[in-house]
Structure formats: structure tokens, C-alpha cells
Amino acid sequence: MHVDEALLAPIRARYGEPAVVPWVGELSEQEFRLAGSIPRRRHDVTIYVFHGERLALIRKPQYTAGLWRPPGGGINVGEDFVAGVAREAREELGVPIELGSYLVRTDAVFRFAGEELPWQTHVFAATTSSEELDPEDTREIAEARWGTLAELQGPLRGALLATGRSLWRYRVALHDAVAEALG
């Protein structure tokens, strides 16, 4: 795994110590295969991008209508971590960001049929001065819009849980931990 302690130590020194959240869950076969679809990638970075009180949210083409979440993705092998986070924001939101604090790190284990897949999500707060969201990667991102933390913790939380999908329960646990970290 290329996002390891050597890569993360200077990130923690610069952006702060995250709250560490353990999570273990049984996934469907489809979810398990999706999570492990990129060989050797066992992480993602999620970015809470704020413009004042507004929070950037994305919807992917495969999402059921009404499902939105903060943007994020993976850091490429050999890529500078901060540059990778900024790249993901550009691809998914079309905006430059100023990275803020390192809020949460999950130590997750996804399980299916006796197999286990370790996973980490690294969550950062960031800001942008851009008013408009305009995703660059329109194959991966169907839409981006402004929402709020209250929306993410309220109606969007309910919509994600209503799917019954384990990976959406994982996202809700992540959102809950971020809400706590943000106070």
C-alpha cells in the first residue's frame, strides 16, 4: 500500500492528527469487488470543501437519484499527497482548494465470504473561493452542487441508509465522525 506511514507522517505534522475511527462491515459481493477493483489501492481521500457555510457535494452516474456525498478519490503511486488531493478536487468539482485540517482517518475492514479487505479513508477540510462547481471528469461525476453539513447529516444521511448498502453505511459513519471532528 503506497499511502503508508512514511507518506502520512508529514501530512499529520502539517495538517494535524485526525480522529481515528475503526469500522468493520460485511459487504455484498458487488460492493466487495468494487472496493477491491483497483489493484493495491486500499485507501481513498474524502474532501469536505467549504465556501462559507456551503459544502461541495457530488453525485456519480451510478448513484441512485438523491444520493450525494463529499468528493474524493485516490492518491496515485508516486504522486505528492497534497497535489493528489488538489487534483481530485479539480476533477470532481472543477475548483482549486486550500487544504485545511486532517479531520478523520478510518481503519476499516470490508468483509465478504471469508475474505477481508483493509481500507483507510483520509478526510480533510478544505476551502475554495470559487462560487461555481464545474466537474472536469464528467465520466466519473454526473453533477456537483453546494449543500450543507446539516443536509448531509439529515436528509442525505437518511437517503444513504435507506439504500441498505454497506458501503453507504460506511460513508454515514464517516460523515458522523467528521461532524463530530468539526464540532
NORBELQUI-V915948 format. One record per backbone hydrogen bond with DSSP energy under -0.5 kcal/mol. NH is the residue of the N-H (numbers start at 0). CO is the residue of the C=O. E is the energy in kcal/mol with one decimal. If there is no record, write none. Layout:
nh & co & e
NH & CO & E
NH & CO & E
This chain:
nh & co & e
3 & 1 & -1.4
7 & 3 & -2.5
8 & 4 & -2.5
9 & 5 & -0.5
10 & 6 & -0.5
11 & 7 & -2.7
12 & 8 & -2.1
13 & 9 & -1.7
14 & 10 & -3.1
15 & 11 & -2.1
18 & 102 & -2.7
20 & 18 & -0.5
20 & 104 & -2.7
21 & 19 & -0.5
22 & 106 & -1.7
24 & 108 & -2.2
26 & 110 & -3.4
31 & 27 & -2.6
32 & 28 & -2.5
33 & 29 & -2.1
34 & 30 & -2.7
35 & 31 & -1.7
36 & 33 & -1.5
38 & 36 & -0.7
40 & 37 & -2.1
41 & 39 & -0.7
43 & 119 & -1.7
44 & 72 & -3.1
45 & 121 & -2.4
46 & 70 & -2.9
47 & 45 & -0.5
47 & 123 & -3.2
48 & 46 & -1.1
49 & 47 & -0.6
49 & 125 & -2.9
50 & 53 & -2.1
53 & 50 & -1.8
54 & 146 & -2.7
55 & 48 & -2.6
56 & 144 & -2.9
57 & 68 & -3.6
58 & 142 & -2.4
62 & 59 & -1.7
66 & 63 & -1.8
67 & 65 & -0.6
68 & 57 & -1.9
70 & 46 & -0.5
72 & 44 & -1.8
75 & 73 & -0.5
78 & 75 & -2.2
83 & 79 & -2.4
84 & 80 & -2.1
85 & 81 & -2.3
86 & 82 & -2.3
87 & 83 & -2.3
88 & 84 & -2.0
89 & 85 & -2.2
90 & 86 & -2.9
91 & 87 & -2.7
92 & 88 & -2.6
93 & 88 & -1.1
93 & 89 & -1.0
94 & 88 & -0.8
97 & 126 & -2.6
98 & 96 & -0.5
99 & 124 & -3.2
101 & 14 & -2.4
102 & 100 & -0.9
102 & 122 & -2.2
103 & 122 & -1.2
104 & 18 & -2.7
105 & 120 & -2.1
106 & 20 & -2.3
107 & 105 & -0.5
107 & 118 & -3.1
108 & 22 & -2.0
109 & 116 & -2.7
110 & 24 & -2.6
111 & 114 & -2.0
114 & 111 & -2.7
116 & 109 & -2.6
118 & 107 & -2.6
119 & 41 & -1.7
121 & 43 & -2.5
122 & 103 & -3.2
122 & 120 & -0.6
123 & 45 & -2.3
124 & 100 & -2.6
125 & 47 & -2.5
126 & 97 & -1.9
127 & 49 & -1.9
133 & 92 & -2.8
135 & 89 & -0.9
135 & 90 & -0.9
136 & 90 & -2.7
137 & 135 & -1.4
140 & 136 & -2.3
141 & 58 & -2.1
141 & 139 & -0.5
142 & 58 & -1.8
144 & 56 & -2.4
146 & 54 & -3.0
151 & 147 & -2.1
152 & 148 & -2.5
153 & 149 & -1.0
155 & 150 & -2.3
156 & 150 & -0.6
157 & 153 & -2.1
158 & 154 & -2.1
159 & 155 & -2.5
160 & 156 & -2.4
161 & 157 & -2.1
162 & 158 & -0.6
162 & 159 & -1.0
163 & 160 & -1.6
168 & 164 & -1.7
169 & 165 & -2.4
170 & 166 & -1.9
171 & 167 & -2.3
172 & 168 & -2.4
173 & 169 & -2.2
174 & 170 & -3.0
175 & 171 & -2.7
176 & 172 & -2.1
177 & 173 & -2.3
178 & 174 & -2.6
179 & 175 & -2.0
180 & 176 & -2.3
181 & 177 & -2.5
182 & 178 & -0.7
182 & 179 & -0.6
